[in-house]
Amino acid sequence: MNSSFRNSTAVASSSEPSYAQYVFSSTASLPKLLDIAIRLNNVGVACVQSSEYIDAEQCFQRALDKTNVRSPAAPSKFHPSDTTVSKPKTALYVFQREEYDEGMGAFPHPISIDISNKTDLNESDIEATILYNIGQLCIRLGENEEALESFCLALKYLKWNNSTRQTYAHDLIAIAILHNIGHLQYRTGMYDDAVRTFSRALQIAKSSTFKLDLEVAASLNCLGVLYFHQPKNKSGNSMDVLIEALAIRRAFLGSDHKDVATVLNNIGRVHYMKGEFVMALATYHEAVRIRRLLLGDDHLDVGATVYNTGQTHHQIGDLEKAMDCYKEFWRIASLQLGNEHRDVAIMLKCMAQIYHEQKKYDQALKLYKEALRVGKSVLGVKHPDVASILNKLGNLYYERGDFDSAIVVYKEGLDVERAVLEPIHPNITVTLTNIGQIYKLRGEYHRALVTYKEAVSIQRRSLGNSHPNVSTTLSNIALIYYQRGNYSKALDSYQEALHLRRDAFGDDHLQVASTLNSIGLVLFKIGLNDLALQSFTEGVRIRRRLLGNNHRDVAIVLYNIATIHLEEGDDDEALKYYRETLKVERAALGDDHHDVVMTLQNVAQLHHQRGELEDALLYFYEALDILQSNMEHDDMAIAQILNHIGNVYLQRGDTNQMINVFANALRLIRRAGHNESELVISGFNFYGISKLHPENAAAA
């Protein structure tokens, strides 16, 4: 039987690896018991390879009995009545499931011992090999803790001292053990431990007197994947080690090798994480070309890179190409994994997101519901992926204005998140915020306030009191207080949000400017106009600096400044700022925007109040022309402007024009289904005028 060390590569493959004849010893120098142990080990390896796991366990245990090794605990899945084990248990998922090749499972096979050559025996290597094989058996049975124990014990039994002659096989078994320990640490979220373990494997491979370049590349690749999954402040080394791994593999394996494609796929993910989307796409395209060439169009690893490509297209807004990629991965996943599989549910969700972003709500809704059905079927109702689908579905209902359905779905998602996530997980705060937003829109301010307060409490515990996300929720709380008329509490919350944002972003930041505008509105409501004006002035300075003079957000603050001056009775300053607002709105939004109409009316009304009737008519008619040219006529908005124009004519004494305009306004009010009393004539509503001057008054 061949040794299970590969002579070409150290990266997992769906095909059988080729083995070199790595020599441990010959039977000529073996004690009889060790000779028996080796033969039992090799029979056990054969049993593992043919999925005869009970027989394999018995062989390995009997082999250990012939050595000085304390036997580790047997896999708990074995029972005396068992005769077969049909299928290994799927391992725990962390970032990448075992169906897809990241190159982390570089040594996935048990090791047989070649005794065909006659050299001196290193007994510790034999003992470590048997323990290593027991670890491999445990992995196949999903017994990760027992596997880790066996691998660690195998490492312990390897002798590392100057008196022991190191062999090719000795270095390779050490690297194989370390890789499997590191892989288990990775899959269970022990990333720092895994980095240390793979670093040790890399050190052995680099310092070996034998040429272990491919084992160096395998260790570098694993470290690159680990760095990728760590926080950004620890992930900077990922690209460097992956590039080094790629260079080694290309040099020894050629450009069109599946292990080269594996590293390219990992490099593409690093480019994606860094926002280098063009580089990510180029790298993914090369990886998928190699994988299609070697594996065919229907292989899961082809699907994985196609999905990564789609995700990148999605990120840069190329929705059609993203959809094409998602559909291809969906086809491959359905073919290889079946329709009832987690990845099918995830892909249905991704395709639904594309339709969602394209405003194709019916198609998106259908796919979200199917994703939810599959997800619940294969994962159960309490699973993070189910919660994610529920969140997306809630967002769709929300955007369609179906708040009742949205809040039902959000609450279901919240129940799932609370069941499967940590109590202070950020996803819980997102869902609470969504629920609070719906309560606010429905005017259920007390419920909204309670929900937002729960969200900010979680944020303070998870992120700290000074995190910018806390300021966002504080602003939502402040807005509720503002809408309820509780201005003192609104001001307190806005001021705390302002303090946090200044600390986080500095004084000149758009979020600081937004908070200053909100504070100005509160101060205006409580009559502190001077302070409100200071707040608005500082806000508009920041927005002009960061956005330029012709931006809608600049116009909003200018409008508020004009309103303050109007309230203070300073008509000249008010008119100045209204006109400046109008100029910015036209530049930013176009001449026919609703905001332009509103500002034109304010300018016209101010001229009317000042007795500047010609100017008032000029601005009112300009606003009227915009509304009447709009394809979707708003009868009441037009009627209100006609009402203002009629009152200007009344003040001018232009009776014919006044009657004609009032008649048109009244006709539109009736057509809109409103009450005639909404027509106001110089302080009287139409009903009041009618009472004073009835249509059929008796003749004198």
C-alpha positions in Angstrom: 0.0 0.0 0.0 1.3 3.5 -0.8 2.2 6.1 1.8 -0.5 8.8 2.1 1.9 11.6 1.9 1.7 13.3 -1.5 4.7 14.1 -3.5 3.0 16.9 -5.6 0.9 19.1 -3.5 -0.5 19.6 0.0 -3.9 21.0 -0.9 -7.2 19.1 -0.6 -8.6 17.7 -3.8 -11.6 15.7 -4.9 -9.4 13.4 -6.9 -7.1 10.7 -5.3 -3.6 12.1 -4.6 -0.5 10.4 -5.9 1.7 9.1 -3.2 5.5 8.8 -2.9 7.2 5.9 -1.1 8.3 7.6 2.1 10.4 5.2 4.1 10.1 4.7 7.9 12.0 1.5 8.4 12.4 -2.1 7.4 11.2 -5.2 9.1 14.8 -6.4 9.5 15.4 -4.0 12.4 11.9 -4.0 13.9 10.9 -5.5 17.2 8.2 -8.0 16.5 5.5 -6.0 18.3 6.2 -2.9 16.3 6.2 -4.9 13.1 2.7 -6.1 14.1 1.7 -2.5 14.9 2.8 -1.2 11.5 0.8 -4.0 9.7 -2.3 -3.3 11.8 -1.9 0.4 11.1 -1.8 -0.2 7.4 -4.9 -2.4 7.5 -6.7 0.3 9.5 -5.8 2.8 6.8 -7.2 0.6 4.1 -10.4 0.3 6.2 -10.7 4.1 6.5 -10.3 4.5 2.8 -13.1 2.0 2.2 -15.3 3.6 4.9 -15.1 0.6 7.1 -14.8 2.7 10.2 -15.5 0.1 12.9 -12.8 -2.2 11.6 -10.4 0.7 11.2 -10.9 1.7 14.8 -10.2 -1.8 16.0 -7.0 -2.1 13.9 -5.7 1.3 15.2 -6.5 0.4 18.8 -4.8 -3.0 18.5 -1.8 -1.3 16.8 -1.5 1.1 19.8 -1.6 -1.9 22.2 1.7 -3.0 20.6 3.4 0.3 21.5 4.1 2.2 24.6 1.4 4.8 23.8 -1.5 5.5 26.2 -4.5 4.9 24.1 -6.8 8.0 23.6 -10.5 7.7 24.0 -12.2 5.8 21.2 -14.7 7.7 19.1 -18.0 7.7 20.9 -19.9 6.7 17.8 -18.7 3.1 18.1 -21.1 0.6 19.7 -20.7 -3.2 19.9 -23.8 -3.8 17.7 -22.6 -1.5 14.9 -21.7 -3.1 11.7 -21.5 -0.2 9.3 -21.2 3.6 9.4 -22.9 5.0 6.3 -21.4 8.5 6.1 -19.1 10.8 8.0 -20.8 13.6 9.8 -20.5 17.1 8.3 -18.1 19.2 10.4 -19.0 22.5 12.1 -19.3 25.4 9.7 -17.5 28.6 10.5 -16.6 30.6 7.4 -16.1 28.0 4.6 -17.8 24.7 4.6 -15.9 21.6 3.7 -17.7 21.3 0.4 -15.5 24.1 -0.9 -11.8 24.2 -1.2 -9.9 27.0 0.6 -6.9 24.8 0.9 -7.2 24.5 4.6 -7.6 20.7 4.5 -4.1 20.1 3.2 -3.6 16.7 4.8 -6.9 14.9 4.7 -5.8 11.3 4.4 -4.6 8.6 6.9 -1.0 7.5 6.6 0.3 4.0 5.9 3.8 3.0 6.6 6.1 1.7 3.9 8.4 -1.0 5.2 9.8 -2.1 1.9 13.3 -0.5 2.5 15.7 -1.6 5.2 16.7 1.4 7.3 16.7 2.2 10.9 13.3 2.6 12.6 12.2 5.8 14.4 9.7 4.3 16.8 8.2 7.7 17.8 7.2 8.2 14.1 5.3 5.0 14.1 3.5 5.8 17.4 2.7 9.3 16.1 1.4 8.0 12.8 -1.0 5.6 14.5 -2.4 8.4 16.7 -2.6 10.7 13.6 -4.7 8.0 11.8 -7.0 7.8 14.8 -7.5 11.5 14.5 -8.3 11.2 10.9 -10.9 8.5 11.7 -12.5 10.8 14.4 -12.8 13.6 11.8 -14.7 11.4 9.5 -17.1 10.6 12.3 -17.6 14.2 13.3 -15.8 13.6 16.6 -13.7 16.8 16.5 -12.7 16.9 20.2 -11.5 13.4 20.1 -9.6 14.1 16.8 -7.9 17.1 18.4 -6.9 15.0 21.4 -5.4 12.3 19.1 -3.5 14.8 17.0 -2.1 16.6 20.0 -1.0 13.3 21.5 0.6 12.3 18.2 2.6 15.6 18.3 3.7 14.8 21.8 5.1 11.4 20.9 7.2 12.8 18.1 10.8 13.2 19.4 12.3 16.6 18.8 15.9 16.6 20.0 19.3 16.8 18.5 20.0 13.1 19.2 17.2 11.9 17.0 18.0 11.8 13.3 15.3 13.7 11.4 13.9 12.0 8.3 11.8 13.1 5.4 8.8 11.2 6.8 9.4 12.6 10.3 9.2 16.2 9.1 6.1 15.4 7.0 4.2 13.6 9.7 4.9 16.6 12.0 3.6 19.1 9.4 0.6 16.9 8.7 -0.3 16.7 12.4 0.1 20.4 12.8 -2.1 21.2 9.8 -4.9 19.0 11.1 -4.7 20.6 14.5 -4.7 24.1 12.9 -7.6 23.1 10.7 -9.7 22.0 13.7 -8.8 25.2 15.5 -9.9 27.2 12.5 -13.2 25.4 12.2 -14.0 26.0 15.8 -13.1 29.7 15.8 -9.8 29.4 17.6 -8.1 31.7 15.1 -5.1 32.9 17.2 -4.3 29.3 18.2 -4.6 28.2 14.5 -2.2 31.0 13.4 0.4 29.8 15.9 -0.1 26.1 14.8 0.2 26.8 11.1 3.2 29.1 11.8 4.9 26.2 13.5 4.2 24.0 10.5 5.6 26.7 8.2 8.8 26.9 10.4 9.3 23.1 10.2 8.8 23.1 6.4 11.2 26.0 5.8 13.9 24.7 8.1 13.7 21.1 7.0 16.9 19.7 5.3 14.6 18.1 2.8 12.9 20.0 0.0 9.4 20.7 1.3 8.5 23.7 -0.9 4.9 22.6 -1.5 4.4 22.1 2.2 5.7 25.6 2.7 3.1 26.8 0.1 0.3 24.9 1.9 1.2 26.4 5.2 1.4 29.9 3.7 -2.0 29.5 2.1 -3.6 28.4 5.4 -2.1 31.4 7.2 -3.4 33.6 4.4 -6.9 32.3 4.9 -6.7 32.7 8.7 -5.4 36.3 8.3 -8.3 37.0 5.9 -10.9 35.9 8.5 -9.3 37.9 11.3 -10.2 41.6 12.2 -8.8 44.1 9.7 -6.1 45.2 12.0 -4.7 41.6 11.9 -5.5 40.8 8.3 -2.8 42.9 6.6 -0.4 39.9 6.1 -3.0 37.9 4.2 -2.1 39.1 0.7 1.7 38.8 1.3 1.6 35.2 2.3 -0.9 34.2 -0.3 1.2 35.8 -3.1 4.2 33.8 -1.8 2.2 30.6 -1.8 1.0 31.3 -5.3 4.6 31.9 -6.6 5.8 28.5 -5.1 2.9 26.6 -6.5 3.2 28.1 -10.0 6.9 27.3 -10.0 6.4 23.6 -8.9 3.0 22.8 -10.3 2.6 25.0 -13.4 0.0 27.7 -13.9 -3.0 25.4 -14.7 -3.1 23.4 -11.5 -6.1 23.2 -9.1 -4.0 24.2 -6.1 -3.0 27.3 -8.0 -6.7 28.1 -8.6 -7.3 27.6 -4.8 -4.8 30.3 -3.9 -6.1 32.6 -6.6 -9.6 32.2 -5.2 -8.3 33.1 -1.8 -6.3 36.1 -3.2 -9.5 37.3 -4.9 -11.3 37.3 -1.6 -8.6 39.5 0.0 -8.9 42.0 -2.9 -12.7 42.0 -2.4 -12.3 42.6 1.4 -9.9 45.6 0.6 -12.4 47.1 -1.9 -10.1 46.3 -4.8 -13.0 45.0 -7.0 -11.3 45.2 -10.4 -8.4 43.1 -9.1 -10.7 40.7 -7.4 -12.6 40.1 -10.6 -9.4 39.6 -12.6 -8.2 37.1 -10.0 -11.5 35.2 -9.8 -11.7 35.0 -13.6 -8.3 33.3 -13.7 -9.2 31.0 -10.8 -12.5 29.9 -12.4 -10.8 29.4 -15.8 -8.4 26.9 -14.2 -11.1 25.2 -12.3 -13.4 24.8 -15.3 -10.5 23.4 -17.3 -9.6 20.8 -14.6 -12.9 20.1 -12.8 -15.6 20.8 -15.4 -18.5 23.3 -15.3 -20.5 21.5 -12.6 -17.9 21.2 -9.8 -18.6 22.9 -6.5 -15.3 24.7 -6.5 -16.2 26.2 -9.9 -19.5 27.3 -8.3 -17.7 28.8 -5.3 -15.5 31.1 -7.5 -18.5 31.9 -9.7 -20.4 33.0 -6.5 -17.4 35.1 -5.4 -17.4 36.7 -8.9 -21.1 37.4 -8.6 -20.7 38.9 -5.2 -18.1 41.3 -6.6 -20.3 42.4 -9.5 -23.1 42.9 -7.0 -20.9 45.1 -4.8 -20.0 47.4 -7.7 -23.6 47.6 -8.9 -23.4 45.4 -12.0 -26.6 43.6 -11.1 -27.1 41.7 -14.4 -23.7 40.1 -14.3 -24.2 39.4 -10.6 -27.5 37.7 -11.3 -25.9 35.5 -14.0 -23.3 34.3 -11.6 -25.8 33.7 -8.8 -27.9 31.7 -11.2 -25.0 29.6 -12.3 -24.0 28.8 -8.7 -27.6 28.0 -7.9 -27.6 25.5 -10.7 -24.4 23.9 -9.6 -25.4 23.8 -5.9 -28.8 22.3 -6.8 -27.1 19.7 -9.0 -24.4 18.7 -6.5 -26.1 19.3 -3.2 -29.8 19.0 -4.0 -32.6 21.6 -3.9 -33.0 21.3 -0.1 -29.6 22.6 1.0 -28.4 25.6 2.9 -26.4 27.0 0.0 -29.5 26.8 -2.3 -31.4 28.9 0.3 -28.5 31.4 0.5 -28.4 31.7 -3.3 -32.2 32.2 -3.6 -31.7 35.0 -1.1 -28.9 36.6 -3.2 -31.0 36.4 -6.4 -33.9 37.9 -4.5 -31.7 40.8 -3.4 -30.9 41.6 -7.0 -34.6 41.7 -7.9 -35.2 43.7 -4.7 -32.6 46.3 -5.7 -34.0 46.5 -9.2 -37.5 47.2 -7.7 -38.9 44.0 -9.1 -40.7 43.4 -5.9 -43.0 40.5 -6.9 -40.0 38.4 -8.2 -38.0 39.3 -5.2 -40.8 38.4 -2.8 -41.3 35.0 -4.5 -37.6 34.1 -4.1 -37.3 35.4 -0.5 -40.2 33.2 0.5 -38.7 30.2 -1.3 -35.3 30.9 0.4 -37.1 31.1 3.7 -38.9 27.8 3.1 -35.7 26.0 2.2 -33.7 27.5 5.0 -36.3 26.5 7.6 -36.5 23.0 6.1 -32.7 22.3 6.2 -31.5 24.5 9.1 -34.6 24.6 11.3 -36.5 27.7 12.3 -33.9 28.9 14.8 -30.8 29.6 12.6 -28.8 32.8 11.8 -29.3 32.3 8.0 -33.1 32.1 8.6 -32.9 35.3 10.6 -31.0 36.9 7.7 -33.6 35.9 5.1 -36.4 37.2 7.4 -34.6 40.5 7.7 -34.4 40.9 3.9 -38.0 39.9 3.6 -39.0 42.5 6.2 -37.0 45.2 4.3 -39.0 44.4 1.1 -42.3 44.7 2.8 -41.1 48.0 4.4 -40.1 49.4 1.0 -43.5 48.5 -0.4 -45.2 50.3 2.4 -46.7 47.1 3.8 -45.7 47.9 7.4 -48.0 45.3 9.0 -46.3 42.5 7.1 -42.9 44.0 7.7 -43.2 44.2 11.4 -44.5 40.6 11.7 -41.5 39.4 9.7 -39.0 41.6 11.7 -40.4 40.3 15.0 -40.1 36.7 13.8 -36.5 37.4 12.8 -35.8 39.1 16.2 -37.1 36.0 18.0 -34.7 33.8 15.9 -31.7 36.2 16.5 -32.3 36.2 20.3 -32.4 32.4 20.2 -29.2 31.8 18.3 -27.0 34.9 18.7 -25.3 36.5 21.6 -27.6 38.9 23.5 -25.5 41.9 22.4 -25.0 40.8 18.8 -25.2 43.8 16.3 -27.8 42.1 14.2 -30.3 42.3 17.1 -29.8 46.1 17.2 -30.4 46.3 13.5 -33.7 44.5 13.7 -34.8 46.5 16.8 -34.1 49.7 14.9 -36.2 48.5 11.9 -39.1 47.7 14.2 -38.7 51.0 15.9 -38.8 52.8 12.6 -42.1 51.2 11.7 -43.6 52.1 15.1 -42.5 55.7 14.4 -44.0 55.8 11.0 -47.3 54.4 12.4 -47.3 57.1 15.0 -46.8 54.6 17.8 -44.3 56.7 19.5 -44.2 55.0 22.9 -43.5 51.6 21.3 -40.9 53.2 19.0 -39.2 54.8 22.0 -39.1 51.6 24.0 -37.6 49.7 21.0 -35.0 52.3 20.3 -34.0 52.4 23.9 -33.5 48.7 24.0 -31.3 49.0 20.8 -29.1 51.7 22.3 -28.7 49.7 25.5 -27.4 46.8 23.6 -25.1 49.0 21.6 -23.6 50.6 24.7 -22.8 47.2 26.1 -21.4 45.7 22.9 -19.7 48.8 21.4 -19.1 51.1 24.3 -20.8 54.4 25.1 -18.7 56.4 22.6 -19.3 54.4 19.4 -20.8 56.3 16.5 -23.6 53.7 16.1 -24.8 54.8 19.6 -25.1 58.3 18.3 -27.3 57.1 15.4 -29.8 55.4 17.7 -29.7 58.4 20.0 -30.7 60.6 17.1 -33.7 58.3 16.4 -34.7 58.6 20.1 -34.3 62.3 19.9 -36.6 62.5 16.8 -39.3 60.6 18.7 -39.1 63.0 21.5 -39.2 65.9 19.0 -42.3 64.5 17.3 -44.0 64.0 20.6 -43.3 67.6 21.6 -40.9 66.7 24.4 -38.3 69.1 23.3 -36.1 69.1 26.4 -35.5 65.3 26.1 -35.0 65.7 22.4 -32.3 68.3 23.0 -30.5 66.1 25.5 -30.4 63.2 23.2 -29.3 65.3 20.2 -26.6 66.9 22.2 -25.2 63.6 23.4 -25.3 62.4 19.8 -23.4 65.5 18.7 -20.7 65.0 21.4 -20.2 61.4 20.3 -20.0 62.3 16.6 -17.5 65.1 17.2 -15.3 62.8 19.2 -15.5 60.1 16.6 -15.3 62.2 13.4 -14.1 65.6 14.3 -15.9 68.9 13.9 -16.2 69.0 10.1 -18.2 65.9 9.3 -21.6 65.4 7.6 -23.1 63.6 10.6 -22.0 66.5 12.8 -23.7 68.9 10.4 -26.9 66.8 10.4 -27.1 66.8 14.2 -26.5 70.5 14.3 -29.5 71.0 12.0 -31.7 68.8 14.2 -30.6 70.7 17.3 -31.4 74.0 15.5 -34.9 72.7 14.9 -35.4 71.9 18.5 -34.1 75.2 19.7 -36.4 77.0 17.2 -39.4 75.1 18.7 -38.5 76.2 22.2 -38.0 79.8 21.1 -34.3 80.0 21.4 -33.9 81.5 18.0 -30.4 83.0 18.4 -29.0 79.6 19.5 -30.9 77.9 16.7 -29.4 80.4 14.2 -25.9 79.6 15.5 -26.5 75.9 15.1 -27.9 76.2 11.5 -25.0 78.5 10.5 -22.4 76.1 11.8 -24.2 73.2 10.0 -24.4 75.0 6.7 -20.7 75.9 6.9 -19.8 72.3 7.3 -22.1 71.1 4.5 -20.8 73.8 2.1 -17.2 72.8 2.8 -17.8 69.1 2.3 -20.6 69.1 -0.3 -20.1 72.3 -2.2 -22.5 75.2 -2.5 -25.0 73.6 -4.8 -26.3 70.6 -2.8 -29.8 69.9 -1.6 -28.6 69.4 2.0 -27.1 72.9 1.9 -30.5 74.2 0.6 -32.3 72.6 3.6 -30.3 74.5 6.2 -30.5 77.8 4.2 -34.3 77.3 4.2 -34.2 76.8 8.0 -32.1 80.0 8.4 -34.6 81.9 6.3 -37.4 80.7 8.6 -35.6 81.9 11.7 -35.2 85.4 10.2 -38.8 85.4 9.2 -39.9 84.4 12.7 -37.7 87.2 14.1 -39.4 89.7 11.8 -36.3 90.4 9.7 -38.0 90.1 6.3 -35.0 91.3 4.4 -32.7 88.6 5.7 -35.5 86.0 5.3 -36.0 87.0 1.7 -32.3 86.9 1.1 -32.0 83.3 2.4 -35.1 82.1 0.7 -33.7 83.4 -2.6 -30.4 81.7 -1.9 -32.2 78.5 -1.1 -34.1 78.7 -4.4 -30.9 79.2 -6.3 -29.3 76.1 -4.7 -32.4 74.0 -5.2 -32.6 74.8 -8.9 -28.9 74.0 -9.3 -29.1 70.7 -7.3 -32.6 69.5 -8.2 -33.8 71.2 -11.3 -36.4 73.8 -12.0 -39.4 71.6 -11.6 -38.6 69.9 -8.3 -41.2 69.9 -5.4 -38.7 71.7 -3.1 -38.4 74.5 -5.7 -42.2 74.9 -5.7 -42.3 75.1 -1.9 -39.6 77.8 -1.8 -41.2 79.8 -4.6 -44.4 79.9 -2.5 -42.5 81.0 0.6 -40.9 83.8 -1.4 -44.3 84.8 -2.9 -46.0 84.8 0.5 -43.3 87.0 2.0 -43.6 89.5 -0.9 -47.4 89.4 -0.3 -47.0 90.2 3.4 -44.7 93.1 2.5 -47.3 94.5 0.0 -45.1 93.7 -3.0 -48.0 92.3 -4.9 -46.4 92.2 -8.4 -43.5 90.2 -7.1 -45.9 88.0 -5.2 -47.8 87.2 -8.3 -44.6 86.5 -10.2 -43.4 83.8 -7.8 -46.9 82.3 -7.3 -47.4 81.9 -11.0 -44.0 80.4 -11.4 -44.9 77.8 -8.8 -48.3 77.2 -10.5 -46.7 76.7 -13.9 -44.4 74.0 -12.5 -47.3 72.1 -10.8 -49.5 72.3 -13.8 -46.8 71.0 -16.1 -46.3 68.0 -13.9 -47.9 64.9 -15.4 -49.3 63.9 -12.1 -51.4 66.9 -11.2 -51.9 67.5 -7.5 -55.3 69.2 -7.5 -55.1 70.4 -3.9 -51.6 71.8 -4.3 -52.7 73.8 -7.4 -55.9 74.9 -5.6 -53.9 76.3 -2.7 -51.6 78.4 -5.0 -54.7 79.6 -6.8 -56.2 80.5 -3.5 -53.1 82.7 -2.7 -53.2 84.3 -6.1 -56.9 85.1 -5.7 -56.1 86.9 -2.4 -53.4 89.0 -4.1 -55.9 90.0 -6.8 -58.4 90.8 -4.1 -55.8 93.1 -2.4 -55.2 94.7 -5.7 -58.9 95.2 -6.3 -58.8 93.2 -9.5 -62.2 91.7 -9.1 -62.5 89.8 -12.4 -59.2 88.1 -12.0 -60.0 87.3 -8.4 -63.4 85.7 -9.2 -61.9 83.6 -12.0 -59.0 82.3 -9.9 -61.2 81.5 -6.9 -63.7 79.7 -9.1 -60.9 77.5 -10.5 -59.5 76.9 -7.0 -63.0 75.9 -5.8 -63.5 73.5 -8.7 -60.2 71.7 -7.9 -61.0 71.5 -4.2 -64.3 69.8 -5.0 -62.7 67.5 -7.5 -60.2 66.4 -4.9 -63.0 65.5 -2.6 -62.2 68.2 0.0 -64.6 70.6 1.8 -65.3 74.0 0.3 -64.3 75.6 3.6 -60.7 75.0 2.7 -60.9 78.0 0.3 -59.7 81.0 2.4 -60.5 84.5 1.1 -58.6 87.2 2.9 -59.1 85.6 6.3 -62.5 84.1 5.7 -63.1 80.6 4.6 -65.6 80.1 1.7 -68.3 78.8 4.1 -68.0 82.0 6.2 -68.3 84.2 3.1 -71.4 82.3 2.0 -73.1 82.9 5.4 -72.4 86.6 5.2 -73.5 86.9 1.6 -75.9 84.0 0.8 -76.5 83.3 -2.9 -80.2 84.1 -2.8 -80.4 87.0 -0.3 -83.9 88.6 -0.2 -84.3 91.8 -2.2 -84.4 95.0 -0.2 
